[in-house]
Structures are given as structure tokens and as C-alpha cells.
Amino acid sequence: MAGIAGTTAKDNKIVNKILNRIQHRGPKSTWVEEGEKATIGCCLLPSEETAKERVFTKEGNGISVLDGHLYHEDNLHLEAAFLILENYRKFGKKFASYLDGDFAFAIDDRNDLILGRDYIGSHPLYYGFNNNELYFSSEAKGLVGIVKEIEELEPGHLFSLKDGVLPYSTFFESVPSFKTPQDAAKILKELLEKAVKRNMSDGCVDGALLSGGLDSSIIAYTASKYQNPIKTFTIGVSQNDDLPRATEMAEFIGSSHYWKIFDKQKIENILPKAIYHLESFEESCVHGAVAHYLTAKFAREKGANCLLCGEGADELLGGYHELKQAESNQEMDNFFDDLMSNAYRTGLQRLDRSFSAHGIEYRAPFLDRRVVNFCNQIPNEWKIYGPEKIEKWILRKAYEHDLPNNIVNRRKEPFANGSGVSDIIKDISQQKSSEFERETSSFQNLDVDWEFKSPAEFYYYRLFKKFFPDKSYERLVTRWNPLLN
């Protein structure tokens, strides 16, 4: 990860201003260079300082910067920024279809400026115009006061000064064939193990999130095979729910486990900061972001720089209980499509902003291209299984002989709920919202295209508007779970 920014105005001062606003994404150092069409720059994380070619490069008159990772076979590519520029020169804009990784990038070469984003949208990228000059930034906050009308580059798209916004097709390898759930479970486990190994191949990973739920337990368990003991991190507001399960799992894999309990006052103090970094006011997303923000803050205090996480499993393998309401296979297909297409503005946004706020790089093995491709081929009835409609059944099947039974069979619970953070935030926001009118009429007659679900969400919106006053910024916000719309 890194923060990237630039402008066709060729103004070093404004690029440094944008980078300063997103310096948390790369607090170690900053690089800015003027190209033929634009001035572009980046800020680097500690984990990138020893491999700067992963983030930026200048070759002749060409420049490229990268937020994210590229893979070469079973390893992280340590010269990813150079690879992006080189392949663009060889293949033109179609080169993006063949990139294997999670990324947002900018290229200045051959009298054009190209912005690009991977097809899942793991890393953000925003842009807008002012006086016919383009400005772009990894986070929306970088452009506040610089552009009034902001746009988010959608996943699987390029932006070209010459050609505008262009979708690109994504290259998918063929998946291993399977006939039975046992076959699928075995293949899924093998692909996840390879994905974890690829994410750890550069030696930068120094820990993993561990809530005690299925997804994070699988990632921590697999990572412990390659780094023992690995550090694991858990937060909560009491000794209930996540903390006992995470402690049990940490003992099971022999990790160096760190945990912390936060009180109501701590959570209340960081709520405005979490919303500022999150760049959203949607209620469920805010709750999840606060839980992740606290976890990242705690991990950073313990010296963590790069963490693995279990993000993506719910969207790919049926972790949402609302999926059980589907009345047909086609409806469930639509639900899965909605979840993945919405993830970049909800779950991934929450994860990216919360960890970037503390200068921590995160890596999500479930979102490895090979894993995603395979999960998309698994029948829905093996994801939500049987009369009991067991969520993520095929994933549980893959690890039923590897993890403790009460971890494998633990019911899916949102991170903010399991940590206890959600209830505390609801209590805080209900009290705070009394500062505003609480009648339904107060939610109306506002110049906002949004239906507030509660007084708490209205309170989050008021906090959001202090940081992002222009209307176009609130249009970027979407519902956390499209199944609930």
C-alpha cells in the first residue's frame, strides 16, 4: 500500500499538499516527480522503504506510482511500479487485463496520463477537475477544497486524459475441476495456502488479525505455518464473544497474542476520527470501521507494520445471513454479485481507511485472484448448505480437521458485533443525536439523496459533513449491505 496523488497542473506544491493530507498512508517518505503531462507522487509505508521500486519508478520520460501489490507466479513482485510502466509501453492500455494483484496506479508516459484500478477495487482512487486541470488522490480527503465535483475511479477501469474512462476485461485462469464438495474443499484449502504464502513471500508480514471467527482463524492458522510464532491481534469491550475464541485460537497455533479492551470513552473519542478516515456515514460501515480503527491503532502501538486479514470470505463464500432469504439460485447469484460489486465502497473501504489511518499495510489472501476465480465456480448450495442453511459451509468443510470444533462451527457474526464495539457506538450515538432534532421530519428537507435509517446515522452524517462539505463527496457513500436495501 501507499498514497498516490498528482495533477496535470504540474504543481509540485499542490501534489505535496494532497500527499500531506494522506500522509498516514505512507508516513515513512515522500516522492514527487514531474512528467510530460502531470506531476505525480507517492508516500511510502515502512514496509515499502526497502523496496521502493514496488511503489514508484522513473524510466526515461515515463513515471509510474503504485498503491498495492503485483504478483509474479508465487511471489510478490518487488519491482511492480517498473513492471506497470514497462508493460504499458509494450502493450498499451490492454496491459491492465493481465495484471495479477490488488492495485491502483498512475502512469505518465507517451503524452498521456493513465489511472487504473484492479477489478475488485482493493485500493481506492479519486479524481476531479478544476479549471480544466485533473487532480487525483488515493483518498477523497486529499481533494477537499481542490475539486468540488469528485469522482471515484470504479474497479476494473482505466482513466485516460485522451480517451476518458475505459473498462478493461480481466484475465481469468482456468480453475481446477471438481465434482464433489470434498474435491472443492481440498482445492479451496490449497489455493488459500498458496495465497497466504504469496502474500508473505517478501518477508514484510509481521502479524495477523484474529477475531476468533472462522475467516481470521484460517488466515492466522495458515500464516503460522510460514512464520512461527506469528503475532495476532484482538480487541474488544469485554471478555465476551471474540476475546475468548481468539485467545483459544492463538493458543492453538502458538502465536504471540496481543489483546486489548477499550472502554466507552475511548470509543467516543475516536468516533469523529474514524468517520474522517472512513469517508462514509453509513451506519453499519461506521461501526465496522471503528472496530478496525481500534484494532489497527492497537497493533501499531505494538509495532505492527503489515498484517494479514480474512476480508473477502463473506462476500465470496456466503457469510451474510441475508443470503439465506434467497428464493432461487438465480436470486442468490444476484446477491453474490451485489456483494462483490459493492465491497469496494463498504467492506474494503472500511478496511483500507482504518488500517491506512495508522500506516499499517494490510493483505487479504481471500481476495487473491486465483481464490476469487475458484470461489465463483463453487455451487451456491455448497456455500449456504442444507436445511439448516449453514453459512460458508464449504470453507468449514475445508478446515474441519485443522481447527478447533467451536471455531469451525462458530456462527458468523460481524466484527463490530463480536468485539462488542457496535453496541457501545449505538449507545454513544443515540446520546449524541439528542443534540439534533430526532423527529423523522428532521431527516427530510435535506439536500441529500439518502434515507437515514436512524438518528445515529444522521449524527454520523453531521460529523461527515464537517470534513466533506461538498455534496459530491456524500454521493460516494453507499449502503454497507446491498441485500438490505
Solvent accessible surface area in square Angstrom, and as a share of the most:
residue,aa,sasa,rsa
1,M,0,0.00
2,A,0,0.00
3,G,0,0.00
4,I,0,0.00
5,A,0,0.00
6,G,0,0.00
7,T,0,0.00
8,T,23,0.13
9,A,37,0.29
10,K,81,0.34
11,D,58,0.30
12,N,72,0.37
13,K,165,0.70
14,I,31,0.16
15,V,0,0.00
16,N,66,0.34
17,K,95,0.40
18,I,0,0.00
19,L,1,0.01
20,N,108,0.56
21,R,68,0.25
22,I,0,0.00
23,Q,54,0.24
24,H,31,0.14
25,R,0,0.00
26,G,0,0.00
27,P,68,0.43
28,K,114,0.48
29,S,36,0.23
30,T,61,0.36
31,W,47,0.17
32,V,33,0.19
33,E,47,0.21
34,E,89,0.40
35,G,11,0.10
36,E,69,0.31
37,K,71,0.30
38,A,0,0.00
39,T,0,0.00
40,I,0,0.00
41,G,0,0.00
42,C,0,0.00
43,C,0,0.00
44,L,1,0.01
45,L,1,0.00
46,P,37,0.23
47,S,12,0.08
48,E,1,0.01
49,E,48,0.22
50,T,129,0.75
51,A,18,0.14
52,K,78,0.33
53,E,87,0.39
54,R,2,0.01
55,V,2,0.01
56,F,37,0.15
57,T,13,0.07
58,K,99,0.42
59,E,69,0.31
60,G,65,0.63
61,N,102,0.52
62,G,0,0.00
63,I,1,0.01
64,S,0,0.00
65,V,0,0.00
66,L,2,0.01
67,D,0,0.00
68,G,3,0.03
69,H,2,0.01
70,L,2,0.01
71,Y,22,0.08
72,H,108,0.48
73,E,121,0.54
74,D,72,0.37
75,N,82,0.42
76,L,10,0.05
77,H,40,0.18
78,L,91,0.45
79,E,84,0.37
80,A,0,0.00
81,A,0,0.00
82,F,64,0.27
83,L,41,0.20
84,I,0,0.00
85,L,1,0.01
86,E,58,0.26
87,N,31,0.16
88,Y,11,0.04
89,R,74,0.27
90,K,133,0.56
91,F,100,0.42
92,G,24,0.23
93,K,56,0.24
94,K,129,0.55
95,F,4,0.01
96,A,2,0.02
97,S,12,0.08
98,Y,139,0.53
99,L,18,0.09
100,D,19,0.10
101,G,19,0.18
102,D,29,0.15
103,F,4,0.02
104,A,0,0.00
105,F,0,0.00
106,A,0,0.00
107,I,0,0.00
108,D,0,0.00
109,D,6,0.03
110,R,128,0.47
111,N,89,0.46
112,D,3,0.01
113,L,0,0.00
114,I,0,0.00
115,L,0,0.00
116,G,0,0.00
117,R,2,0.01
118,D,4,0.02
119,Y,59,0.23
120,I,12,0.06
121,G,2,0.02
122,S,8,0.05
123,H,1,0.00
124,P,3,0.02
125,L,0,0.00
126,Y,3,0.01
127,Y,20,0.08
128,G,2,0.02
129,F,100,0.42
130,N,61,0.31
131,N,134,0.69
132,N,145,0.74
133,E,58,0.26
134,L,1,0.00
135,Y,24,0.09
136,F,0,0.00
137,S,0,0.00
138,S,0,0.00
139,E,1,0.00
140,A,2,0.02
141,K,4,0.02
142,G,0,0.00
143,L,0,0.00
144,V,29,0.16
145,G,71,0.68
146,I,13,0.06
147,V,2,0.01
148,K,139,0.59
149,E,109,0.49
150,I,7,0.03
151,E,93,0.42
152,E,13,0.06
153,L,1,0.01
154,E,81,0.36
155,P,21,0.13
156,G,10,0.09
157,H,46,0.20
158,L,3,0.01
159,F,13,0.05
160,S,1,0.00
161,L,56,0.28
162,K,131,0.56
163,D,79,0.41
164,G,26,0.25
165,V,73,0.42
166,L,54,0.27
167,P,98,0.62
168,Y,31,0.12
169,S,87,0.56
170,T,31,0.18
171,F,91,0.38
172,F,94,0.39
173,E,54,0.24
174,S,111,0.72
175,V,45,0.26
176,P,63,0.40
177,S,106,0.68
178,F,43,0.18
179,K,184,0.78
180,T,56,0.33
181,P,29,0.18
182,Q,106,0.47
183,D,58,0.30
184,A,0,0.00
185,A,6,0.05
186,K,132,0.56
187,I,21,0.11
188,L,0,0.00
189,K,50,0.21
190,E,82,0.37
191,L,22,0.11
192,L,1,0.00
193,E,52,0.23
194,K,107,0.45
195,A,2,0.01
196,V,1,0.00
197,K,108,0.46
198,R,3,0.01
199,N,4,0.02
200,M,21,0.09
201,S,48,0.31
202,D,36,0.19
203,G,66,0.63
204,C,32,0.19
205,V,4,0.02
206,D,34,0.17
207,G,0,0.00
208,A,0,0.00
209,L,17,0.09
210,L,2,0.01
211,S,23,0.15
212,G,0,0.00
213,G,17,0.16
214,L,9,0.05
215,D,19,0.10
216,S,11,0.07
217,S,0,0.00
218,I,0,0.00
219,I,1,0.00
220,A,0,0.00
221,Y,36,0.14
222,T,2,0.01
223,A,0,0.00
224,S,13,0.09
225,K,97,0.41
226,Y,86,0.33
227,Q,57,0.25
228,N,111,0.57
229,P,80,0.50
230,I,1,0.00
231,K,66,0.28
232,T,0,0.00
233,F,1,0.01
234,T,3,0.01
235,I,0,0.00
236,G,1,0.01
237,V,36,0.21
238,S,42,0.27
239,Q,100,0.44
240,N,102,0.52
241,D,70,0.36
242,D,5,0.03
243,L,3,0.02
244,P,48,0.30
245,R,75,0.27
246,A,0,0.00
247,T,49,0.28
248,E,52,0.24
249,M,0,0.00
250,A,3,0.03
251,E,131,0.59
252,F,103,0.43
253,I,18,0.09
254,G,41,0.39
255,S,18,0.12
256,S,39,0.25
257,H,43,0.19
258,Y,68,0.26
259,W,121,0.43
260,K,67,0.28
261,I,69,0.35
262,F,8,0.03
263,D,83,0.43
264,K,71,0.30
265,Q,103,0.46
266,K,107,0.45
267,I,0,0.00
268,E,46,0.21
269,N,83,0.43
270,I,13,0.06
271,L,2,0.01
272,P,45,0.28
273,K,113,0.48
274,A,3,0.02
275,I,0,0.00
276,Y,65,0.25
277,H,26,0.12
278,L,2,0.01
279,E,10,0.05
280,S,3,0.02
281,F,1,0.00
282,E,7,0.03
283,E,30,0.14
284,S,48,0.31
285,C,1,0.01
286,V,1,0.00
287,H,9,0.04
288,G,3,0.03
289,A,1,0.01
290,V,0,0.00
291,A,0,0.00
292,H,10,0.05
293,Y,15,0.06
294,L,1,0.00
295,T,2,0.01
296,A,0,0.00
297,K,69,0.29
298,F,7,0.03
299,A,0,0.00
300,R,79,0.29
301,E,99,0.44
302,K,91,0.39
303,G,39,0.38
304,A,0,0.00
305,N,43,0.22
306,C,0,0.00
307,L,1,0.00
308,L,0,0.00
309,C,4,0.02
310,G,13,0.12
311,E,22,0.10
312,G,6,0.06
313,A,0,0.00
314,D,17,0.09
315,E,10,0.04
316,L,4,0.02
317,L,0,0.00
318,G,0,0.00
319,G,0,0.00
320,Y,25,0.09
321,H,46,0.20
322,E,36,0.16
323,L,0,0.00
324,K,43,0.18
325,Q,126,0.56
326,A,17,0.13
327,E,158,0.71
328,S,60,0.39
329,N,92,0.47
330,Q,112,0.50
331,E,57,0.25
332,M,23,0.10
333,D,53,0.27
334,N,70,0.36
335,F,36,0.15
336,F,19,0.08
337,D,93,0.48
338,D,62,0.32
339,L,6,0.03
340,M,38,0.17
341,S,74,0.48
342,N,22,0.11
343,A,6,0.05
344,Y,21,0.08
345,R,52,0.19
346,T,4,0.03
347,G,1,0.01
348,L,6,0.03
349,Q,12,0.05
350,R,21,0.08
351,L,0,0.00
352,D,1,0.01
353,R,5,0.02
354,S,4,0.02
355,F,1,0.00
356,S,0,0.00
357,A,15,0.12
358,H,35,0.15
359,G,1,0.01
360,I,0,0.00
361,E,0,0.00
362,Y,9,0.04
363,R,4,0.01
364,A,18,0.14
365,P,0,0.00
366,F,0,0.00
367,L,24,0.12
368,D,9,0.05
369,R,21,0.08
370,R,66,0.24
371,V,0,0.00
372,V,3,0.02
373,N,12,0.06
374,F,0,0.00
375,C,0,0.00
376,N,85,0.44
377,Q,93,0.41
378,I,5,0.03
379,P,41,0.26
380,N,14,0.07
381,E,101,0.45
382,W,37,0.13
383,K,8,0.03
384,I,14,0.07
385,Y,83,0.32
386,G,34,0.33
387,P,133,0.84
388,E,125,0.56
389,K,85,0.36
390,I,61,0.31
391,E,8,0.04
392,K,4,0.02
393,W,35,0.12
394,I,0,0.00
395,L,0,0.00
396,R,16,0.06
397,K,53,0.23
398,A,11,0.08
399,Y,2,0.01
400,E,63,0.28
401,H,169,0.75
402,D,31,0.16
403,L,9,0.05
404,P,24,0.15
405,N,110,0.57
406,N,68,0.35
407,I,0,0.00
408,V,6,0.04
409,N,103,0.53
410,R,39,0.14
411,R,161,0.59
412,K,37,0.16
413,E,72,0.32
414,P,67,0.42
415,F,41,0.17
416,A,7,0.05
417,N,68,0.35
418,G,2,0.02
419,S,5,0.03
420,G,14,0.14
421,V,0,0.00
422,S,4,0.02
423,D,104,0.54
424,I,41,0.21
425,I,0,0.00
426,K,90,0.38
427,D,64,0.33
428,I,2,0.01
429,S,0,0.00
430,Q,69,0.31
431,Q,101,0.45
432,K,57,0.24
433,S,2,0.01
434,S,67,0.43
435,E,119,0.53
436,F,48,0.20
437,E,119,0.53
438,R,111,0.40
439,E,110,0.49
440,T,94,0.55
441,S,69,0.44
442,S,16,0.10
443,F,34,0.14
444,Q,106,0.47
445,N,151,0.77
446,L,68,0.34
447,D,116,0.60
448,V,20,0.11
449,D,124,0.64
450,W,44,0.15
451,E,132,0.59
452,F,14,0.06
453,K,113,0.48
454,S,20,0.13
455,P,33,0.21
456,A,1,0.01
457,E,0,0.00
458,F,9,0.04
459,Y,17,0.07
460,Y,0,0.00
461,Y,16,0.06
462,R,101,0.37
463,L,15,0.07
464,F,2,0.01
465,K,51,0.22
466,K,156,0.66
467,F,64,0.27
468,F,1,0.01
469,P,81,0.51
470,D,26,0.14
471,K,54,0.23
472,S,5,0.03
473,Y,4,0.02
474,E,8,0.04
475,R,125,0.46
476,L,21,0.11
477,V,13,0.08
478,T,34,0.20
479,R,30,0.11
480,W,43,0.15
481,N,7,0.04
482,P,28,0.18
483,L,26,0.13
484,L,104,0.52
485,N,128,0.66
